[in-house]
Amino acid sequence: MTSLILAEHNNLQLAEQTASTVSAALALDTDVHILVAGADCLAVAETASKLDGVSKVIVADDPSFAHQLAEPMAKLVLSMADQYDAILAPATASGKNILPRIAAILDVMQISDIVEVIAPDTFKRAIYAGNAIQTVQSSDAKKLITVRASAFPAIGSGEVADIETLTVTANNSSQTKFVAENLTSSARPELATAKCIISGGRAFGSKEQFDTLLIPLADKLAAAIGASRAAVDAGYASNDLQVGQTGQMVAPDLYIACGISGAIQHVAGMKQSKTIVAINSDPEAPIFQIADYGLVGDIFTLLPELTNAL
């Protein structure tokens, strides 16, 4: 068996979610190839070739793949699909955009957001906002899988794999076109891959209080900042910082939830964190049911004290 992984990258750097997807592919007991499609992306391919267990990296370097739009990416993967028994992608916005289109054209069932590989045809995935785990067995000859990166360890470095370059014909027939992107630049760790995350909820009352209390603490701990959906909806934080079922799925070494009640949608996005600390004034808040450590008290008093103590 041979698997193809769609690399997650920005044409400059390979995202850590790709390394986690390699872990899932290796659990399928398959030969693993990685497809790096982009523009001027050779540096990404070289990084991917160093991942342990990868036997080949395929580079498709063309301006039509610069932003990895679903239509040209699907056309590219479909041209290669006959060679592979499984096609995998991280369960990111990009992976969720591309893989369903490929699955529909191939007329196979997509297996979404897996958290465990039991056998090459059997997988576990979270349902009902993470409150239940579903075991899925697929009889399709070709498996199309998106992988919850936080559920699999990022693979380390190994022997350098061969890099093969595809000759790509420019594709200008796509009905979708890239217009623009507005990226939030930050010196903080990326939320999806951070080892320490401090998240705030609606209890902060305002964006000013959210920033005043969380930023100094995050600076002391070199942590990423996250937020509950309620905090994002209230305008305290941008939506790219949202943790939860409709935000980002994270699994840091340390997750500190400040003023977050613990709604199931938020818990679904962070329950796999190795250590969870909850700070809340309500001792009956649901967040304490999953927390390893709980501190009952006023965040407006406790957070400055914690920051000063570090």
Secondary structure, DSSP 8 states (H G I E B T S, - for coil): -EEEEE--B-SSSB-HHHHHHHHHHHHTT-EEEEEEEESS-HHHHHHHTTBTTEEEEEEEE-GGGTT--HHHHHHHHHHHGGG-SEEEEESSHHHHHHHHHHHHHHT--EEEEEEEEEETTEEEEEETTTTEEEEEE---SSEEEEE-GGGS----B-S--EEEE---------S-----------SS--GGG-SEEEEE-GGG-SHHHHHHHHHHHHHHHT-EEEE-HHHHHTTSS-GGGBBSTTSB----SEEEEES----HHHHHHHTT-SEEEEEES-TT-GGGGT-SEEEES-HHHHHHHHHHH-
